[in-house]
Amino acid sequence: MNGRVLIIAGSDSGGGAGIQADIKSVSALGGFAMTAITALTAQSTLGVHAIHSVDTEFIAKQMRVVFDDIGADCLKTGMLHNEEVIGVVAGMIAEKAAGIPLVADPVMVAKGGASLLDDAAHAALAEQVVPLATVLTPNAPEAAILTGIEVTGEASQKAAGEALRDMGAGAVLVKGGHIDGPRIVDLLVTGDGAVRFESPRIDTSHTHGTGCTLASATAAGLAQGMDLPAAVARARNYVMAAIAAAPGYGGGHGPIDHTVTVDPGRIGT
C-alpha cells in the first residue's frame, strides 16, 4: 500500500509511544515511515524520567534531507516540547511541505501525567502549528488547554473542535478516551459538520501510546489516499485491536500491541 509519512516527534525509550509507536503504526498499515526526532526521553510504563532536547538545527536538517530526497505524502507531528522547536518545525513545514497533509497531535501530557510541553509553548503551538494542521487530534484535556473549554461530553467536544477550527485547523478529531463512561466517543469536526465514532471502552491500564498510534495510523491512511473519515475509522479499528492485544508489559501504563495488523487492507472493513 505504501504512502510516505514523515513523523516529527520525540522518542520513547520504553517503545510504547512517540517515534517508536509512530513507526510501528505506519508500518503495520502498509506505509513507509520516516522520522525527524525532536527529543529523547528516558521513559517507561511508570512515567517520563528525563527529557533530552535535540538541537533545532539538527531537527531542521532531518526534515530537509528527507523532503529533498524521498519526499512525503503526509506529515505527522507529535512531541514539540518548547517554543524554539515549534518555530523551527512550523517554519520547515511552511518552507518544504506546502500542500502536504499534516496530522498534528498536540502532545502535552504523558499517560502517567508528566508534562511534555513547556507552559510557554502552549501559545506557540496554537499560533504556529494548529493553522498548519489538516487534522488536529487532541484528547479532552489537550482540547481544554488549547481552547479554555472544559471538555466533558459530546457537546463540549464539538464546541472545542469548532473553536480549534476557528484557530485555523482544517479539521479536529476531539478524542473522548479521557471522558468517563462505558463507551468512547471521538468527534471529527470538519467544515461539513461532525462525524461521530463510538466504540466500547476496553477495561485496561495498558493504553500507553494510543494517541500517538491513532494520529500516525490516520496519517498513514491520508498518505495512502484515503479520505479523512475513512482514515480515522481505520485508525480507530487498528488502535482498538492493538489495545485488546496488549501484552501486559511493565508495572504502570503498559504498551499496546502494534503488531496486530497483518493485512492492512482489511483494517476497517
C-alpha angles and dihedrals in degrees: 000000000000122000118171115243122186109202118201107191148104129285124248111207089200090063098228102099141012123038092346093057090042094055093046093049097048091045094048090055094051099260132127114246125209125176146211106188115214100182144357119232130196094219140158136166086279095061147276110314100179141353124214116193122223116227108263094227088058092048089054091046092053090053096043097052092049093049092047095050116020102017126204139251094198138007128217124195124196129155109024097163107183143022095261093053091046091051094049095046094046090048093051092048091051091047101042109017108048108154095014112121116249126205104197117196106192096216108195109145131029121232091259092053101260115141114245097180129060112242089235089058096061092085092045091053091050094046102039110025105031094061090052094053122109084192129004117206110200124163117225097273092047092048089050093051093049097045108023089235116128104233110211105138146354097296092054091041088058092045092051091046092052091047091053090048087053086055089058109272114138092219135351129214104201104197122215103201092109092052113094120246143092092267132049120225120193116189122207107202114197138160088269095054133270131320114205123214119187132182138160116269113248109223102231141112090217100096102112110144098016093127094051090044095050093049094047093045089052090049090052090055093050090047088054093053100259118145115249101259091048092047091051092047092052091045092052092050090050093050093048091051090048092051092049090052096045110148095221097238123167136013098271136031099349129205127263123237108263092182095072094101113080097153109037091184090067097050109112094013 
